Amino acid sequence: MKEAAAQGRSLIQRLVRRAVYEMPRRAAMQAGEAQRKFLLDATRTLAKHEGSLCEAYPQALLAEFALAISGDARRSGAMSFDSLELMGDEQMQENVDLLRLQQVVLAKVEADLAELNALVCAVQGLRTVQAERNPLRPEAYVRSLRTVTLQSPVPPAMRNCWMLHLGEAMAPELAAVYRDLGAMLRAQGVTPAGFVVTPSPPVPAARDASAPSDRLNVRELRSLLAGEFDEPAPVRAPVAAAHVEYSPTMPAAFEALQEMKQVDKVMRRMQQRGSPDDPRAAAQALGQEVVNLMVENIAGDARLLAPVQQAVRELLPALQRLVLVDPRFFSDRKHPARRLLDTMTQRSLAWQAAEEPGFQAFIDPLRQAVEALRITRTEGAEPFAFALESLEEAWGAEQERDQRFRERAVRALLRAEQRNLLAEKIAREMRARLDVPAAPREISAFITGPWSQVMAQARLADDTGAPDPGGFAALVPDLLWSVQPRLAASSVPRLARLVPQLVEKIGRGLALIDNPPASTQRFLAYLAATHDHAMQSAQQPERPVALSTSMTREELESMMGGDDDTGPGTWLGATEAEHSGFMPTHQSLAPRPLFKETQPGFTDTRPRDLPTLPSSALQPGTWVEMLMGGGWARFQVTWASPHGTLYMFGNGAGRSHSMTRRLIDRMLQGGTLRMVSGQAVVDRALDAVAQAALRNSLDIRL
């Protein structure tokens, strides 16, 4: 990906030069003087900004690639169901035009992209091609192009002109990039993944692109959400499907369009609904189609178990009755019906199989609630509010138990994060001392690790304002002097006086942070051996005495709370770890290789710096799977610390774990943690409705 992003600089440079060559030719063909002048001004301005565009585009690509890897479906700026209500006509048209550009580019690079998909999937260890796993898809390049043009300080009309001509140049240049990347991977020994052959569905007959569309489009959907069916909709002017005068804006979520399995069937129903003269009847007809499509997408979500999918389908009649009288259900997240759907689907993600403990206790009350809603004839939101209340009561005992544990764990983790942040600051101050680098590595690791935690804990617990509560900072110079044999041997009486004081204060300080006794004893044993060495050297100055005790690398890493020398990392005491189910960052995870060899003698092509998961992808409510005890277990992010250094996870059986962000990144890179969902089930289904409406708007002028 770094190579692809680096090639982005030369890619956009070629796009700019193609556009700068073509735009004056277009200007010469214009009949009006104003349009000719505008195109020539846009050409000169684009040439002037070539350097800044070339500088920004690789970074924009890296950001898009990272989002693709994280599976973040609701990308920044992507049109979603929630955002549609607030969009103006111009913004809606720009979303449509940008999606059109993505599809034009995709169609022209399809052959080269197919080969690259196979190679990239092979590098990821996949045996068969999964095109969606390739982060280098055309839409990432198109969105990045839009991002950098939006950053340019030029008027919107000129920016849209740039996007038109840069977009026209994109396809042939991107195809060349794909060929170069494919050749590079083949040269490194990558063998393409195999393709799974599936029968193609019948190709539907082409519809006259100039004919008005009766299918749901973004204007109609926005009108439904905003309650705008009080006046007849304006007449829509048809536009040819081949029209390429784009005015792109924020990117549309192209991947979600590909995931929709039932859109065509629903759209056929929608073509038959006609255009009633009564605005209320039109709103009701649209509401029925939207709720049908939403339920089909929820029930088709592969993350849901079959019994939950069936419960969603059985809820459809009740939802159909609801939207006839209360269409605000779609846009109001606090609506009881919306909350019921969110609760039942998100809670169900705790189980990977219907046979797992706790699932039956979840599904039985849910089935009863759905059946009650199916047969009730009470209109409006009240039945859904009662059903939700009943379910929360049925699940309440387990929720109350989990809540008590989380509250206790959160208190422990908040204290730990506060102490660790202060300890990192203290450790930086310790490393800045001239005498710390000269000390034995065991001592410098101790001072910048556990002892920084001790000093931080003492400062946080102190309410007197003392500069050195407990005198723990004052110990550092004496400790450093005592472990330098040449200095200590020159003043044995002083060393003899210091040793008991050092041992007592070190023991008291480490107890303050609940340091494991075995770890404390190991360090004190090392310290005693160091002091004995100094005394023996003083007694036999002519014969140097070798130090026989040292600490292993594992002991040093444990002492540091991390696996490098950049600071103390995140460390929890034994009680804090017990209360929060903490998984130590330095534990052995036995990770699976992220990339597998595809042939004998395979050259290692793994990137050295894998992108980490964005913090936004680990918000509370997100579901992940962890490889634990030889099998995959599903957990939900239940809490994230204010500074994003600690996270807590819980599962359907009541088990909880907390871990550092560093460990999460290690597990992701090692393949022992994977994302299940970065977006709620209902949100994804409603976004798919909006994206279907967007796709249906490609051949009309809004």
C-alpha positions in Angstrom: 0.0 0.0 0.0 2.9 2.4 0.7 4.1 1.7 -2.9 0.6 2.3 -4.3 0.4 5.6 -2.3 3.8 6.6 -3.4 2.8 6.0 -7.0 -0.1 8.3 -6.4 2.2 11.3 -6.8 3.2 10.5 -10.3 -0.4 9.4 -11.0 -2.0 12.7 -10.2 0.9 14.5 -11.9 0.0 12.7 -15.1 -3.7 13.5 -14.6 -3.0 17.2 -14.1 -0.9 17.3 -17.3 -3.5 15.5 -19.3 -6.1 17.9 -18.0 -3.9 21.0 -18.7 -3.4 19.8 -22.2 -7.1 19.0 -22.9 -8.8 22.0 -21.2 -7.5 24.7 -23.7 -8.7 22.4 -26.5 -12.1 22.4 -25.0 -12.0 26.1 -24.5 -11.3 26.7 -28.2 -14.5 24.8 -29.0 -16.7 26.9 -26.8 -19.0 29.4 -28.5 -19.2 31.8 -25.6 -16.4 34.1 -24.6 -17.1 33.7 -20.8 -16.9 29.9 -21.0 -13.6 30.1 -22.9 -12.1 32.5 -20.4 -13.3 30.3 -17.5 -11.7 27.2 -18.9 -8.4 29.0 -19.6 -8.4 30.4 -16.0 -9.1 27.0 -14.6 -6.3 25.6 -16.7 -3.7 28.1 -15.4 -4.9 27.7 -11.8 -4.7 23.9 -12.1 -1.1 24.1 -13.4 -0.3 26.4 -10.5 -1.6 24.0 -7.9 0.1 20.9 -9.4 2.7 20.8 -6.7 0.3 21.0 -3.8 -2.0 18.3 -5.4 1.0 16.0 -5.9 2.0 16.5 -2.3 -1.4 15.8 -0.8 -2.7 13.0 -3.0 -0.4 10.2 -1.6 -1.5 11.0 1.9 -5.2 11.0 0.9 -4.7 7.6 -0.7 -3.1 6.2 2.5 -6.0 7.4 4.5 -8.5 5.8 2.1 -6.5 2.5 2.1 -6.5 2.5 5.9 -10.3 3.0 5.9 -10.7 0.1 3.5 -8.6 -2.2 5.6 -10.5 -1.3 8.7 -13.8 -2.1 7.1 -15.2 1.3 8.0 -18.3 1.3 6.0 -19.5 4.7 7.0 -16.6 6.7 5.6 -16.1 10.4 6.4 -18.3 12.4 4.1 -20.1 9.3 2.5 -23.8 9.8 1.9 -25.8 8.0 4.6 -29.5 7.7 5.4 -29.2 10.1 8.3 -27.3 12.8 6.3 -29.8 12.7 3.3 -32.5 14.7 5.1 -30.1 17.7 5.4 -28.8 17.7 1.9 -29.5 20.4 -0.6 -30.3 19.7 -4.3 -26.8 20.6 -5.4 -25.1 18.3 -2.9 -27.4 15.4 -3.9 -26.5 15.9 -7.5 -22.8 16.0 -6.7 -23.1 12.7 -4.9 -24.8 11.2 -7.9 -22.2 12.5 -10.3 -19.3 11.2 -8.1 -20.8 7.7 -8.0 -21.2 7.9 -11.8 -17.5 8.8 -12.1 -16.6 5.8 -9.9 -18.6 3.5 -12.1 -17.1 4.9 -15.3 -13.6 4.4 -14.0 -14.4 0.9 -12.7 -15.8 -0.2 -16.1 -12.6 1.0 -17.9 -10.1 -0.6 -15.5 -12.0 -3.8 -14.8 -9.6 -6.2 -16.6 -6.4 -4.8 -14.9 -8.2 -4.6 -11.5 -9.3 -8.3 -11.7 -5.6 -9.3 -12.0 -4.6 -7.0 -9.2 -7.4 -8.3 -7.0 -6.1 -11.9 -7.4 -2.5 -10.8 -6.5 -3.5 -8.7 -3.5 -5.7 -11.4 -2.1 -2.8 -13.9 -2.4 -0.6 -11.5 -0.5 -3.2 -11.5 2.3 -3.1 -15.3 2.4 -6.5 -15.8 0.8 -6.9 -18.8 -1.4 -9.7 -17.4 -3.5 -10.3 -13.9 -4.8 -12.4 -11.6 -2.6 -12.5 -8.4 -4.5 -13.8 -6.4 -1.5 -10.5 -7.2 0.4 -8.5 -5.2 -2.1 -8.0 -1.7 -0.6 -6.7 -0.3 -3.9 -10.1 -0.3 -5.6 -10.9 2.6 -8.0 -13.3 4.3 -5.6 -10.4 4.9 -3.2 -8.6 6.8 -6.0 -11.7 8.7 -7.0 -12.5 9.7 -3.4 -8.9 10.8 -2.8 -9.0 12.9 -5.9 -12.1 14.6 -4.6 -10.5 15.1 -1.2 -7.4 16.9 -2.6 -9.5 19.1 -4.9 -11.7 20.1 -2.0 -8.6 21.2 -0.1 -7.6 23.6 -2.9 -8.5 27.2 -2.3 -10.4 27.8 -5.5 -14.1 28.5 -6.2 -16.5 25.5 -6.3 -17.2 26.0 -10.0 -13.5 25.8 -10.8 -13.0 22.8 -8.5 -15.8 21.0 -10.3 -14.2 21.8 -13.6 -11.0 20.3 -12.4 -12.8 17.2 -11.2 -14.4 16.8 -14.6 -11.2 16.8 -16.6 -9.1 15.0 -14.0 -11.8 12.3 -13.8 -11.8 11.9 -17.5 -8.1 11.2 -17.4 -8.3 8.8 -14.4 -9.2 5.5 -16.1 -6.2 5.0 -18.5 -3.7 6.2 -16.0 -5.1 4.1 -13.1 -5.1 1.1 -15.4 -1.4 1.6 -15.9 -0.8 1.9 -12.1 -2.7 -1.4 -11.6 -0.4 -3.1 -14.3 2.7 -1.7 -12.6 1.6 -2.9 -9.1 0.7 -6.3 -10.5 4.1 -6.7 -12.2 5.8 -5.7 -9.0 4.0 -8.4 -7.0 4.6 -11.1 -9.6 8.3 -10.2 -9.7 8.4 -10.8 -5.9 7.0 -14.3 -6.4 3.3 -13.8 -5.6 1.0 -16.3 -7.3 -2.5 -15.0 -7.9 -5.3 -16.4 -5.8 -7.9 -18.5 -7.5 -11.3 -17.4 -8.8 -14.6 -19.0 -7.6 -16.8 -19.6 -10.7 -20.4 -18.9 -10.0 -23.3 -18.8 -12.5 -24.1 -15.3 -13.6 -27.7 -14.1 -13.2 -29.7 -13.3 -16.3 -28.9 -9.8 -17.7 -32.0 -7.6 -17.5 -33.2 -5.9 -20.6 -31.7 -2.4 -21.0 -34.1 0.4 -20.2 -34.3 3.5 -22.2 -32.0 5.9 -20.4 -34.0 8.9 -21.5 -37.2 7.6 -19.9 -38.2 9.0 -16.5 -37.4 6.7 -13.6 -40.2 5.5 -11.4 -37.8 4.0 -8.9 -37.0 5.5 -5.6 -34.4 8.2 -6.0 -32.6 10.4 -3.5 -35.0 13.4 -4.0 -38.0 11.3 -3.2 -36.3 9.6 -0.2 -35.2 13.0 1.2 -38.8 14.3 0.8 -40.1 11.3 2.7 -37.6 11.9 5.6 -38.3 15.6 5.7 -42.1 15.4 5.3 -42.1 17.4 2.1 -45.0 15.7 0.4 -47.3 18.6 0.9 -46.6 19.9 -2.6 -46.3 18.1 -5.9 -42.7 17.2 -6.7 -41.0 19.3 -9.5 -40.8 17.7 -12.9 -37.5 15.9 -13.3 -35.6 16.5 -16.6 -34.2 13.2 -18.0 -30.5 13.0 -18.6 -28.7 10.6 -20.9 -26.8 7.8 -19.1 -23.6 8.7 -20.9 -23.6 12.3 -19.6 -20.2 13.0 -18.2 -20.4 16.6 -17.0 -19.7 15.8 -13.4 -20.1 18.0 -10.3 -18.7 15.6 -7.8 -18.9 16.0 -4.1 -18.5 13.7 -1.0 -18.0 10.1 -1.9 -20.8 7.5 -2.1 -20.4 4.1 -0.4 -19.9 2.0 -3.5 -19.1 -1.2 -1.7 -22.5 -1.3 0.1 -24.2 -1.1 -3.3 -22.5 -4.4 -4.2 -23.5 -6.0 -0.9 -27.3 -5.5 -1.5 -28.8 -8.9 -2.5 -32.5 -8.0 -2.9 -32.5 -4.5 -4.4 -33.6 -5.6 -7.9 -36.6 -7.5 -6.6 -37.7 -4.6 -4.4 -37.1 -2.1 -7.2 -39.4 -4.1 -9.5 -42.1 -3.7 -6.9 -41.4 0.0 -6.7 -41.8 0.5 -10.4 -45.4 -0.6 -10.0 -46.4 1.9 -7.4 -47.2 4.8 -9.7 -47.6 8.4 -8.7 -50.7 9.0 -6.6 -52.0 12.6 -6.7 -52.5 12.6 -2.9 -49.2 13.6 -1.2 -50.1 11.5 1.8 -50.7 8.4 -0.3 -47.4 9.0 -2.1 -45.6 9.3 1.3 -47.3 6.0 2.4 -46.3 4.2 -0.7 -42.7 5.4 -0.4 -42.7 4.4 3.3 -43.8 0.9 2.4 -41.1 0.4 -0.1 -38.4 1.8 2.2 -39.4 -0.3 5.2 -39.6 -3.4 2.9 -36.1 -2.8 1.6 -34.8 -2.0 5.1 -36.1 -5.3 6.5 -34.8 -7.3 3.6 -31.3 -5.8 4.1 -31.4 -6.4 7.9 -32.6 -10.0 7.5 -30.0 -10.6 4.8 -27.1 -9.4 7.1 -24.7 -12.3 7.3 -23.7 -11.2 10.9 -27.2 -12.2 12.2 -28.0 -15.8 13.1 -30.9 -17.5 11.3 -33.3 -17.3 14.2 -32.7 -13.5 14.5 -33.1 -13.1 10.7 -36.4 -14.9 10.9 -37.6 -12.7 13.8 -36.8 -9.6 11.8 -38.8 -10.9 8.8 -41.8 -11.6 11.1 -41.6 -8.1 12.4 -42.3 -6.7 8.9 -46.1 -6.5 9.1 -46.0 -4.5 12.3 -43.4 -2.1 10.8 -45.5 -1.7 7.6 -48.5 -0.7 9.8 -46.4 1.7 11.8 -45.0 3.7 8.8 -48.5 4.3 7.5 -49.2 6.5 10.5 -45.7 7.3 11.9 -43.0 7.7 9.2 -40.8 9.6 11.6 -39.6 6.1 12.6 -37.0 6.3 9.8 -35.3 9.5 10.9 -35.8 9.4 14.7 -33.1 7.2 16.4 -35.0 7.5 19.7 -38.3 6.1 18.2 -39.3 3.0 20.1 -39.4 0.9 17.0 -36.0 2.0 15.9 -34.6 1.3 19.3 -36.2 -2.1 19.3 -34.6 -3.0 16.0 -31.2 -1.7 17.2 -31.4 -3.5 20.5 -32.4 -6.9 19.1 -29.9 -6.9 16.2 -26.9 -5.5 18.1 -27.4 -7.7 21.1 -27.7 -10.8 18.9 -24.2 -10.2 17.6 -22.9 -11.6 20.9 -23.4 -15.1 19.7 -21.7 -16.9 16.8 -24.0 -19.9 16.9 -27.5 -20.6 18.2 -26.1 -23.4 20.4 -23.9 -21.1 22.5 -24.7 -20.5 26.1 -27.1 -17.6 26.7 -28.6 -17.5 23.2 -31.8 -19.3 24.0 -32.4 -17.0 26.9 -32.0 -14.1 24.4 -34.2 -15.5 21.6 -37.2 -16.8 23.5 -38.3 -13.4 24.9 -37.6 -11.9 21.5 -39.9 -14.3 19.7 -42.7 -13.6 22.2 -42.3 -9.9 21.7 -42.3 -10.1 17.9 -45.4 -12.3 18.0 -47.2 -9.8 20.2 -46.3 -7.0 17.8 -47.4 -9.1 14.8 -51.0 -9.7 16.1 -51.6 -6.4 17.8 -53.9 -3.9 16.1 -52.9 -0.9 18.2 -51.4 1.8 16.0 -48.4 4.0 16.5 -45.2 3.6 18.6 -46.8 2.5 21.9 -46.7 -1.3 21.1 -43.0 -1.1 20.2 -42.2 0.9 23.4 -44.0 -1.8 25.5 -42.2 -4.6 23.6 -38.8 -3.0 24.2 -39.5 -2.5 27.9 -40.6 -6.1 28.2 -37.4 -7.3 26.5 -35.2 -5.1 28.7 -36.9 -6.5 31.8 -36.5 -10.1 30.5 -32.8 -9.5 29.8 -32.4 -7.3 32.9 -30.8 -9.6 35.3 -27.9 -10.3 33.0 -27.6 -6.7 32.0 -27.5 -5.6 35.7 -24.7 -8.0 36.4 -22.7 -6.9 33.4 -23.3 -3.2 34.4 -21.9 -3.7 37.9 -18.8 -5.4 36.5 -18.3 -2.7 33.9 -18.6 0.1 36.5 -16.0 -1.4 38.7 -13.7 -2.2 35.8 -14.1 1.3 34.3 -13.1 2.9 37.6 -10.0 0.8 37.8 -9.1 1.5 34.1 -9.6 5.2 34.5 -7.2 5.3 37.4 -4.7 3.2 35.5 -4.8 5.5 32.4 -4.4 8.6 34.5 -1.4 7.1 36.3 0.1 5.7 33.1 0.0 9.1 31.4 1.7 10.8 34.3 4.2 7.9 34.5 5.1 8.4 30.8 5.8 12.0 31.5 8.0 11.2 34.5 9.8 8.5 32.5 10.7 11.1 29.8 12.1 13.3 32.6 14.2 10.4 34.0 15.7 9.5 30.6 16.7 13.1 30.2 19.0 12.8 33.2 22.7 12.4 32.4 23.2 9.5 34.9 20.3 7.3 33.8 21.8 6.2 30.3 25.1 5.3 32.1 23.3 3.0 34.5 22.9 -0.8 33.9 20.0 -1.5 31.6 18.1 -3.3 34.4 18.3 -0.2 36.6 17.3 2.3 33.8 14.4 0.0 32.9 13.3 -0.1 36.5 13.5 3.7 36.9 11.6 4.5 33.7 9.2 1.6 34.2 7.9 0.6 37.7 9.5 3.4 39.6 7.9 6.0 37.3 4.6 4.3 38.1 5.4 4.6 41.8 6.2 8.3 41.6 3.0 8.9 39.5 0.8 7.1 41.9 2.3 9.0 44.9 1.6 12.3 43.2 -2.0 11.4 42.2 -2.7 10.2 45.8 -1.2 13.3 47.4 -3.4 16.2 48.4 -0.8 18.3 50.2 1.0 19.7 47.2 4.4 18.2 48.2 6.9 18.3 45.4 8.0 14.8 46.1 5.4 12.9 48.0 6.8 9.8 49.7 10.4 10.8 48.7 10.4 8.4 45.8 12.0 10.8 43.4 14.8 11.5 45.9 15.7 7.8 45.8 16.7 7.9 42.2 20.2 9.6 42.6 21.1 7.3 45.5 20.0 4.2 43.6 22.0 5.2 40.5 25.1 5.9 42.6 24.8 2.5 44.4 24.8 0.4 41.2 28.0 1.9 39.8 30.7 -0.4 41.2 33.6 2.1 40.8 31.8 4.8 42.7 30.1 2.6 45.3 33.4 0.7 46.0 35.1 4.0 46.9 32.7 4.6 49.8 31.6 1.3 51.3 30.4 2.8 54.6 28.0 5.0 52.6 26.8 2.1 50.6 26.3 0.0 53.7 24.1 2.8 55.1 22.1 3.2 51.9 21.3 -0.4 51.1 18.7 -0.9 53.9 17.0 2.4 53.1 16.9 1.6 49.4 15.5 -1.9 49.9 12.8 -0.6 52.3 11.7 2.3 50.1 11.7 0.2 47.0 9.5 -2.4 48.6 7.1 0.2 50.0 6.9 2.0 46.6 6.3 -1.1 44.6 3.6 -2.2 47.1 1.9 1.1 46.5 1.2 0.2 42.9 0.4 -3.4 43.7 3.4 -4.7 41.8 3.5 -8.5 41.7 5.6 -9.8 44.7 7.6 -12.2 42.5 8.7 -9.3 40.3 9.6 -7.2 43.3 11.7 -10.0 44.7 13.5 -10.6 41.4 14.5 -7.0 41.2 15.6 -6.8 44.8 17.7 -10.0 44.3 19.4 -8.3 41.3 20.0 -5.2 43.3 21.5 -7.2 46.2 23.9 -9.0 43.8 24.9 -5.6 42.4 25.7 -4.2 45.8 27.6 -7.4 46.8 29.7 -7.0 43.7 30.6 -3.4 44.6 31.6 -4.5 48.2 33.7 -7.4 46.9 35.4 -5.1 44.4 36.3 -2.7 47.3 37.8 -5.6 49.3 39.8 -7.0 46.2 40.6 -4.0 44.1 43.3 -5.8 42.2 40.9 -8.6 41.1 37.7 -7.4 39.4 34.7 -9.5 40.4 32.2 -10.4 37.7 28.5 -9.8 38.3 26.8 -13.1 38.1 23.2 -11.9 38.2 21.3 -10.2 35.4 17.7 -10.0 34.3 16.4 -11.7 31.1 14.9 -9.8 28.2 11.4 -11.1 29.2 11.9 -9.8 32.7 12.9 -6.4 31.4 10.0 -6.2 29.0 7.6 -7.2 31.9 9.2 -4.5 34.0 8.8 -1.9 31.3 5.2 -2.9 30.6 5.9 -3.0 26.9 8.2 -4.3 24.2 10.4 -1.4 23.4 12.4 1.3 25.1 10.1 4.3 24.4 8.5 4.4 27.8 6.7 2.4 30.5 3.8 1.6 28.2 0.4 0.9 29.9 0.7 -1.1 33.1 -2.0 -2.2 35.6 -1.6 -3.5 39.1 -2.8 -6.9 40.1 -6.0 -5.7 41.6 -6.7 -3.4 38.6 -6.0 -6.2 36.2 -8.3 -8.6 38.1 -11.2 -6.1 38.2 -11.0 -5.4 34.5 -9.9 -8.7 33.0 -6.7 -7.1 31.8 -4.6 -8.9 29.2 -0.9 -7.9 29.5 0.5 -6.2 26.4 3.7 -8.3 26.6 2.0 -11.6 26.8 2.7 -14.2 24.1 -0.1 -14.3 21.6 1.3 -16.9 19.2 -0.1 -14.8 16.3 -0.8 -16.5 13.0 1.3 -15.0 10.1 -0.8 -12.3 8.4 0.5 -13.2 5.0 1.0 -16.8 4.0 3.5 -18.2 1.5 1.9 -18.9 -1.8 4.7 -21.1 -3.3 8.0 -22.7 -2.2 10.8 -20.2 -1.9 8.3 -17.3 -1.6 9.9 -13.9 -1.1 8.7 -12.0 2.0 6.6 -9.2 0.6 5.0 -8.1 3.9 4.9 -4.4 4.4 7.1 -3.3 7.3 4.6 -0.7 8.6 1.1 -2.1 8.6 -1.6 0.5 9.1 -3.3 0.4 12.4 -7.0 0.5 12.9 -8.5 4.0 13.2 -9.7 4.8 16.7 -13.1 5.5 15.2 -13.4 1.9 14.3 -13.2 0.8 18.0 -16.1 2.8 19.4 -18.3 1.2 22.1 -20.8 -1.1 20.4 -18.3 -2.4 17.8 -18.1 -6.2 17.7 -14.8 -8.1 17.2 -13.6 -11.7 17.3 -10.5 -12.8 19.2 -8.6 -16.0 18.8 -8.5 -17.3 22.4 -7.9 -20.8 23.7 -7.7 -22.3 20.3 -11.0 -20.9 19.0 -12.6 -17.6 18.0 -14.7 -15.8 20.6 -16.9 -12.8 19.9 -16.6 -9.7 22.0 -18.1 -6.2 22.0 -16.3 -3.0 22.7 -18.0 -1.8 25.9 -15.8 1.0 26.9 -12.8 3.1 25.6 -10.7 5.3 27.8 -10.7 9.1 27.2 -7.2 9.0 25.7 -7.8 5.8 23.6 -5.1 3.8 25.5 -7.3 1.2 27.1 -10.3 -0.7 25.9 -12.8 -3.1 27.5 -14.6 -5.9 25.8 -17.5 -8.1 26.8 -19.3 -11.2 25.4 -22.7 -12.7 25.6 -21.7 -15.1 28.4 -20.6 -12.3 30.7 -16.8 -12.6 30.2 -14.9 -9.4 29.9 -11.4 -8.4 29.0 -9.5 -5.2 28.9 -6.4 -4.5 26.9 -4.1 -1.7 25.6 -4.3 -0.2 22.2 -0.8 -1.5 21.6 -2.0 -5.1 22.2 -5.0 -4.5 19.9 -2.7 -3.4 17.1 -0.5 -6.4 17.6 -3.4 -8.8 17.5 -4.8 -7.2 14.4 -1.4 -7.5 12.6 -1.0 -11.0 13.9 -4.4 -12.1 12.7 -5.7 -13.0 16.2 -8.3 -10.2 16.3 -10.7 -9.3 13.5 -13.5 -6.9 13.0 -17.1 -8.2 12.9 -18.9 -4.9 12.5 -17.9 -1.3 12.4 -21.5 -0.2 11.9 -24.8 -1.1 13.5 -27.0 -3.5 11.6 -29.9 -1.1 11.3 -27.7 1.8 10.3 -26.1 -0.4 7.6 -29.5 -1.4 6.3 -30.8 2.1 6.1 -27.7 3.4 4.5 -28.1 0.7 1.9 -31.6 2.1 1.2 -30.1 5.6 0.7 -27.4 4.1 -1.5 -29.9 2.2 -3.6 -31.8 5.5 -4.1 -28.5 7.1 -5.1 -27.8 4.3 -7.6 -31.3 4.7 -9.0 -30.6 8.4 -9.6 -27.7 7.9 -11.9 -29.8 8.3 -15.1 -31.9 11.3 -14.1 -31.3 15.0 -13.4 -32.4 15.7 -9.9 
